[in-house]
Amino acid sequence: MLGFGPEELESTGLRYWGSALRSKPKDLDVFEASVGPLSSAHDRACELAAQIRGEKVDYGDAHAKKAGHERDGKDYRDKGFFPEWSETNPVHLVGHSLGSPTIRCLQYLLAEDFWGWGSNENWVKSITSISGVCNGNPALCLMGANERTGLMHKESVSYALNNVLGIYIGVVDYYSEIIDTIRELSGLDKIRELLGQDKISSSNNRNIYTFDLEHWGIEREEDEHFVHFLQRFIKAKPEFLTGEDNGFYSLTLQGAHKDNKVWQTYPKTYYFSYVTEQTHSIGDNTDDPQKNYHYPDKRMNPVMRGTSIYIGFREFDKDPIPGYIEEQWKWWENDGAVPVQSQIYPHTNGHHKVGGEFDDDWSPDGFEQGQWYFQWVRDMDHIDVVTPYILDVLASNDIFGVPDIIEKATDPYWRFASGLSRKLASLLPEKIGNKIGPKLLPIAWRAHRQDELFAKLFTRLAALD
C-alpha cells in the first residue's frame, strides 16, 4: 500500500526499489511496474498484467460491475515489458508488502485465462514475496477495519485516510528534507550513489503522486495536491473504502483468508518468501518466552514504531478468522508493519505445501516446484528491505566523519517522528500507548544490506531458468 512505480515521485529522485535493480545479473531483464497503491489486489494484478504484455488494462466485466467502476483502465499497448510472455516464455514475479497478494492474484487470473489470452498458471516461473502480506494484517483494525468482517466502517473512512496520508507525507517529506540538508551541508555526492537515487527535493513531493484510480471515474486535476484529490475522491466515492475492492480489504485478515482459499500454490511454480522482523519479546512469561508481547527494536524506523507496538500487543476476544486466538501470540513478532506470521507463507486457508526454511548456501537444485520456501531477514524493518532508508540507529557516531551535519540534518525528522509516535500512541490502549516515547537515536545507512539481498535473489532466480 502506498507503493509507487518508477515514474511516480521521479522528480524527487526517490525510488521504491532503491538500488535493488543495479544488483541484477547482466543476463536477467528486470522491470518495475506501477500499480494503484490503494487499489485491491485484483485491480493491481490486472494493471500489472497489462504492463507486462503491453495491453489495455481490463478489470473484467463482472468484477467492474460488482465493484462499481469502469471495466477498462490505462492503455499500455506498444509499451509492454515483455510482449512475448507465454508458458514457454514465463516471468519471475517479485512483490513487496501488498505486492505479494498482487502477484499471487495475477497468477490465479492467468490460471483462469481471465483475459482470454490462452494463459495458464505456468506463465509464471516463480513468485517471490518480500515482507509480503500473505495472510492479512491485524493492523488494519487500527485503520478502522471491522474486527469481524474486515470491512471499513463508513465513519472510519476519513480516519483511515488521515492515518495513511499522515504517515506517507511524513516519510516522503522528511526523508527528502534530510537528504537535501546533508547534501547541502556536506557536499557528499556519494550519498546519491549509496542510495541508488538522484537528487531529492522535498519541494517537489506534493504534486507528483498519482493513485491510478481513473477507472473509478474521477481524475486528478492539473496541479491538484494529492491530499486534496484523495479527499475529493473519497467524498465522491465513499463505497471505494467501505467495500472489498480496495487495498485495505485485501490486507485484512478476512480478505486474505478468502483469497488464500482461491489462490493456489501451483505445482510447476517456485515460491519464495523473505521474512523481515525487527522486534523483540518482552513480558513475564518465562515458561514460554515466545508467547510474550513484542516491542520494536531500537533500529526500527520511528515512523513505524506505533504500528509495530499495536501489532506486538494486539489481542482479540473473538476469532477474526478461524483458529486465530488459539495462536494469536504468533502474530505479535513483526517488521513494523506486517506480522512475521503473515509474511512466512500462505496458511490461513487453502492448501499450500511448504518446503521449509532456506539460507544463502542452498543450491537452486535444492528447491522443488509447488512448495513455499522462506528465509529470515533479521533486524530489517518493512521499509529497509526495499527503499534504502535512513534508520534511527547509528553504530558509529561519526558516519561520513561529520556527526554535526547528521545532527543538524535530522532535527526536523526527529521532531516529526516524535510527534507521530505520540499521535499513534494516543490511538492505542493505554497499556500499549504509554510505552511509545520520543526517545529517538541517530541515523544509519543500510543500503548495502539491500544490495546484498537482491543480488542473491536475482542470481537465484536466474539460475532457475
C-alpha positions in Angstrom: 0.0 0.0 0.0 1.3 3.4 -1.0 4.0 1.9 -3.1 4.9 3.7 -6.3 6.4 3.0 -9.7 9.5 4.3 -11.5 7.8 7.4 -12.8 5.9 8.5 -9.7 8.0 10.6 -7.4 10.5 10.7 -10.3 11.3 14.4 -9.7 12.2 13.7 -6.1 14.8 11.0 -7.0 13.1 8.7 -4.5 12.9 5.1 -5.9 10.7 2.5 -4.3 13.2 -0.3 -5.0 16.2 1.9 -4.2 19.4 0.4 -5.5 17.9 -3.1 -6.0 17.8 -3.0 -9.7 21.5 -2.4 -10.0 22.1 -5.7 -8.2 20.7 -7.9 -11.0 22.9 -10.2 -13.2 23.5 -8.9 -16.7 21.6 -11.7 -18.3 18.4 -11.1 -16.3 16.0 -8.4 -17.5 14.2 -6.6 -14.7 11.3 -4.2 -14.9 9.4 -2.0 -12.4 5.7 -1.7 -12.7 3.4 1.0 -11.4 0.0 -0.2 -10.0 -2.7 1.5 -7.9 -1.3 2.0 -4.4 -4.7 2.0 -2.8 -6.3 -0.5 -5.2 -7.3 -4.1 -4.5 -5.0 -7.0 -5.2 -7.4 -7.8 -8.2 -7.2 -4.4 -9.8 -3.5 -4.2 -9.2 -3.0 -7.6 -10.8 -4.9 -6.5 -13.9 -2.7 -3.4 -14.2 0.4 -5.5 -13.8 -0.6 -8.0 -16.4 -1.3 -5.2 -18.9 2.1 -3.6 -18.4 3.9 -6.9 -18.8 2.2 -8.0 -22.0 1.5 -4.5 -23.4 -2.3 -4.4 -23.3 -5.1 -2.1 -22.2 -6.0 -2.7 -18.6 -9.1 -4.9 -18.4 -10.5 -5.4 -14.9 -13.2 -7.8 -16.1 -16.8 -7.1 -16.9 -18.3 -8.9 -13.9 -15.8 -7.6 -11.4 -16.2 -4.0 -12.6 -20.0 -4.1 -12.4 -19.9 -5.6 -8.9 -17.3 -3.1 -7.7 -19.0 -0.1 -9.4 -16.1 1.1 -11.5 -15.3 1.1 -15.2 -14.0 -2.1 -16.9 -11.1 -0.5 -18.8 -8.1 1.2 -17.4 -4.8 2.6 -18.8 -3.6 1.7 -22.2 -0.1 0.0 -22.4 -0.3 -1.2 -25.9 3.1 -0.9 -27.6 4.6 -0.3 -24.2 4.8 -3.8 -22.8 7.8 -5.0 -20.8 7.7 -8.5 -22.3 5.1 -8.9 -25.2 6.4 -12.5 -25.8 5.1 -13.5 -22.4 3.7 -17.1 -22.5 4.1 -20.5 -21.0 7.3 -21.1 -22.9 8.4 -17.6 -22.0 7.4 -17.3 -18.3 8.3 -14.5 -15.9 9.6 -14.2 -12.4 7.3 -12.0 -10.2 8.7 -10.2 -7.2 6.4 -8.3 -4.8 6.8 -6.3 -1.6 4.1 -5.9 1.0 0.8 -5.6 -0.9 2.8 -6.6 -3.9 2.8 -10.1 -2.6 -1.0 -10.7 -2.8 -0.9 -8.8 -6.1 1.4 -11.2 -7.9 -0.3 -14.2 -6.4 -3.7 -12.9 -7.7 -2.1 -12.3 -11.1 -1.0 -16.0 -11.3 -4.6 -17.1 -10.3 -6.1 -14.9 -13.0 -3.6 -16.3 -15.6 -4.6 -19.8 -14.5 -8.3 -18.9 -15.1 -7.4 -17.3 -18.5 -9.1 -14.2 -17.2 -8.3 -12.1 -20.2 -8.7 -14.7 -22.9 -5.1 -14.8 -23.9 -4.9 -18.5 -23.7 -2.9 -18.2 -20.5 -2.4 -20.6 -17.6 -0.5 -20.6 -14.3 2.7 -21.7 -16.0 3.2 -18.2 -17.4 4.8 -17.6 -14.0 8.1 -19.3 -13.4 8.5 -18.1 -9.8 6.8 -15.9 -7.2 8.9 -14.1 -4.5 7.2 -12.4 -1.6 9.2 -9.8 0.3 7.7 -8.7 3.6 4.5 -9.9 2.0 1.0 -9.8 3.5 0.3 -13.4 2.7 -2.3 -13.9 5.5 -3.6 -10.5 6.3 -2.7 -8.0 8.9 -4.4 -7.1 12.3 -3.0 -3.6 11.9 -5.9 -2.8 9.5 -8.1 -2.7 12.6 -6.0 0.3 13.7 -7.1 2.0 10.4 -10.7 1.4 11.2 -11.5 -2.1 9.7 -14.2 -4.1 11.5 -12.7 -6.8 13.6 -15.3 -9.4 12.5 -15.7 -8.6 8.8 -12.6 -6.7 7.8 -14.8 -4.0 6.1 -14.2 -0.4 6.8 -16.9 1.4 8.8 -18.3 4.4 6.9 -17.4 6.6 9.8 -13.9 5.3 9.8 -13.1 6.2 6.2 -11.7 9.7 7.0 -9.9 8.3 10.0 -8.1 5.7 7.9 -7.3 8.1 5.1 -5.8 10.6 7.5 -3.6 8.0 9.2 -2.3 6.7 5.9 -1.7 10.2 4.4 -0.1 11.4 7.6 2.5 8.5 7.6 3.1 8.9 3.9 3.6 12.6 3.9 5.9 12.4 6.9 8.1 9.7 5.4 8.5 11.4 2.0 8.7 15.0 3.1 11.1 14.5 5.9 13.2 11.9 4.2 13.7 14.3 1.3 14.4 17.2 3.7 17.1 15.2 5.5 18.9 14.2 2.3 18.7 17.8 0.9 20.2 19.1 4.2 23.0 16.6 4.3 23.9 17.2 0.6 23.9 21.0 1.2 26.0 20.9 4.3 28.5 18.2 3.3 28.7 18.2 -0.4 28.9 14.4 -0.2 27.7 13.3 -3.7 28.5 9.8 -2.6 25.1 9.8 -0.8 23.3 9.6 -4.1 25.4 6.5 -5.1 24.7 4.9 -1.7 21.0 5.4 -2.0 20.9 4.5 -5.7 18.9 7.7 -6.2 19.1 11.0 -7.9 18.9 14.4 -6.2 15.9 14.6 -3.9 13.9 17.8 -3.4 11.3 17.9 -0.8 9.6 20.8 -2.5 8.6 18.5 -5.4 6.7 16.0 -3.4 3.2 17.5 -3.2 2.2 17.5 -6.8 3.6 14.4 -8.4 2.0 11.4 -6.8 -0.8 9.7 -8.7 -3.1 7.0 -7.3 -4.2 5.2 -10.6 -7.9 5.5 -9.7 -9.1 6.8 -13.0 -11.3 3.7 -13.5 -13.4 4.9 -10.7 -14.4 7.9 -12.8 -12.5 10.6 -11.0 -9.2 12.0 -12.3 -6.7 14.2 -10.5 -6.8 17.8 -11.8 -3.6 19.5 -13.0 -1.6 20.8 -10.1 -4.1 19.4 -7.6 -2.4 18.5 -4.3 -2.7 14.7 -4.0 -4.2 15.1 -0.5 -6.9 17.3 -1.9 -7.5 14.8 -4.7 -7.9 11.9 -2.3 -10.3 13.9 -0.1 -12.4 14.8 -3.1 -12.3 11.2 -4.3 -13.4 9.6 -1.1 -16.2 12.2 -0.7 -17.5 11.3 -4.2 -16.8 7.6 -3.9 -17.2 6.5 -0.3 -18.0 3.0 -1.4 -14.4 2.6 -2.5 -13.2 2.1 1.0 -16.3 0.6 2.5 -16.4 -2.3 0.0 -14.0 -5.1 -0.7 -12.4 -3.7 -3.9 -9.6 -1.7 -2.3 -6.1 -2.3 -0.9 -7.3 -2.0 2.7 -9.6 -5.0 2.5 -7.0 -7.0 0.5 -4.7 -6.6 3.5 -7.2 -7.6 6.2 -7.2 -11.0 7.9 -10.6 -11.7 6.4 -9.7 -10.6 2.9 -6.5 -12.7 2.9 -8.5 -15.7 4.3 -10.9 -15.6 1.4 -8.1 -15.1 -1.1 -5.9 -18.0 0.3 -8.7 -20.4 -0.4 -8.9 -19.3 -4.1 -5.3 -18.5 -5.0 -3.5 -21.8 -5.3 0.1 -22.8 -4.9 0.7 -24.3 -8.3 2.8 -27.4 -8.9 5.1 -26.1 -11.6 6.0 -22.7 -10.0 8.7 -21.9 -7.5 7.7 -19.9 -4.4 10.0 -17.9 -2.1 9.3 -15.7 0.9 11.6 -13.3 2.6 10.5 -12.6 6.2 11.6 -9.4 7.8 11.5 -8.6 11.5 12.7 -6.0 13.9 11.1 -6.6 17.3 11.9 -8.4 20.5 9.9 -10.3 23.1 9.0 -8.5 26.3 6.9 -9.8 29.2 6.8 -12.1 32.3 6.1 -15.4 30.6 9.4 -17.1 31.5 8.0 -20.6 31.0 7.3 -19.9 27.3 9.0 -16.6 26.3 7.9 -16.8 22.7 4.3 -16.1 23.9 5.3 -12.7 25.3 4.3 -9.4 23.6 6.7 -7.9 21.1 8.2 -4.5 21.1 10.2 -2.7 18.3 14.0 -2.8 18.4 15.9 0.4 18.6 16.9 0.3 15.0 13.3 0.4 13.7 12.2 3.4 11.7 10.5 5.6 14.2 7.6 6.2 11.8 6.7 2.6 12.2 7.1 2.1 15.9 3.4 2.9 16.7 2.1 0.3 14.2 4.7 -2.2 15.4 3.6 -1.9 19.0 0.0 -2.2 18.0 0.7 -5.5 16.2 3.0 -6.7 19.0 0.3 -6.3 21.7 -2.9 -6.8 19.7 -5.3 -9.3 21.3 -8.7 -10.3 20.0 -11.6 -11.6 22.2 -13.2 -13.4 19.3 -11.6 -15.1 16.3 -11.3 -12.6 13.4 -10.6 -15.7 11.2 -10.9 -19.4 12.2 -8.3 -20.5 14.7 -6.7 -17.1 15.2 -7.0 -16.7 19.0 -5.6 -20.1 19.8 -2.2 -19.0 18.4 -2.5 -15.2 18.3 0.8 -14.9 20.1 2.5 -15.9 16.8 1.2 -12.8 15.2 3.0 -10.4 17.6 6.5 -10.5 16.1 6.7 -8.1 13.2 8.7 -5.8 11.0 6.9 -2.6 11.9 4.1 -3.1 9.5 3.4 -6.8 9.0 3.5 -9.8 11.4 6.0 -12.4 10.5 3.1 -14.9 10.8 1.6 -13.3 7.8 4.8 -13.0 5.8 6.1 -16.5 6.1 3.8 -18.3 3.6 0.0 -18.5 3.0 -1.5 -20.8 5.6 -4.8 -19.4 7.0 -6.9 -21.2 4.3 -6.5 -23.4 1.3 -3.7 -26.0 0.7 -0.2 -24.6 0.3 2.7 -27.0 0.6 5.8 -25.8 2.5 9.3 -26.8 1.5 10.8 -25.2 4.6 13.4 -22.6 5.6 16.4 -21.9 3.3 19.6 -19.9 3.5 22.1 -18.4 1.1 24.0 -21.7 0.8 21.1 -23.5 -0.8 21.7 -24.6 -4.4 19.0 -23.8 -6.9 18.8 -27.6 -7.4 17.6 -27.9 -3.8 14.3 -26.2 -4.5 11.2 -28.1 -5.6 8.3 -26.5 -7.5 4.9 -26.2 -5.9 6.3 -25.5 -2.4 6.9 -22.4 -0.4 10.5 -21.7 0.9 11.2 -18.9 3.3 14.2 -17.1 4.6 14.5 -14.8 7.6 15.9 -11.4 7.1 16.7 -10.4 10.7 17.0 -6.9 12.0 15.3 -5.4 8.9 12.1 -3.4 9.1 9.4 -3.2 6.4 10.9 -0.2 4.6 14.6 -1.1 5.0 14.2 -4.1 2.7 13.3 -2.0 -0.3 13.9 1.7 -0.4 17.3 2.3 1.3 16.1 4.3 4.2 17.5 6.5 6.9 17.1 4.5 10.1 17.0 5.6 13.7 20.3 3.9 14.9 23.9 4.6 14.1 26.5 2.1 15.3 29.2 4.8 15.0 28.8 8.4 15.8 31.0 9.7 13.0 29.2 8.5 9.9 30.9 10.1 6.9 33.1 11.8 9.6 30.5 14.6 10.0 28.4 13.9 13.1 27.5 17.6 13.4 26.0 17.5 9.9 23.9 14.5 10.8 22.7 16.1 14.0 21.6 19.3 12.1 20.0 17.3 9.3 18.0 15.0 11.5 16.4 17.6 13.8 13.2 18.0 11.7 12.9 14.3 11.1 13.0 13.5 14.8 10.5 16.3 15.5 8.2 14.7 13.1 8.8 11.1 14.3 8.3 12.1 17.9 5.0 13.8 17.1 3.8 10.9 15.0 4.7 8.4 17.7 2.7 10.4 20.3 -0.2 10.6 17.9 -0.2 6.9 17.3 0.2 6.2 21.0 -2.9 8.2 21.7 -4.9 5.8 19.4 -3.7 2.7 21.3 -4.9 1.1 24.5 -3.2 2.8 27.5 -1.0 -0.2 28.4 0.5 -0.1 24.9 0.4 3.6 24.1 2.3 4.7 27.2 5.3 2.7 26.0 5.8 4.9 23.0 8.0 7.8 23.7 10.1 10.4 21.9 13.4 8.6 22.6 14.9 8.6 19.1 18.5 7.8 18.3 20.8 8.9 15.4 20.6 7.6 11.8 22.4 5.0 9.8 22.6 3.9 6.2 21.6 0.3 5.3 21.7 0.3 1.5 24.4 -2.3 1.5 22.1 -4.9 3.1 19.5 -4.3 0.4 22.1 -4.7 -2.4 23.3 -7.9 -0.9 19.8 -9.4 -0.5 18.7 -8.5 -4.0 22.0 -9.6 -5.7 21.5 -13.1 -4.2 17.8 -13.1 -5.0 18.3 -12.2 -8.7 21.1 -14.7 -9.0 18.9 -17.4 -7.6 16.1 -16.6 -10.0 18.4 -16.5 -13.0 19.6 -20.0 -12.0 16.1 -21.4 -12.1 15.7 -20.8 -15.8 
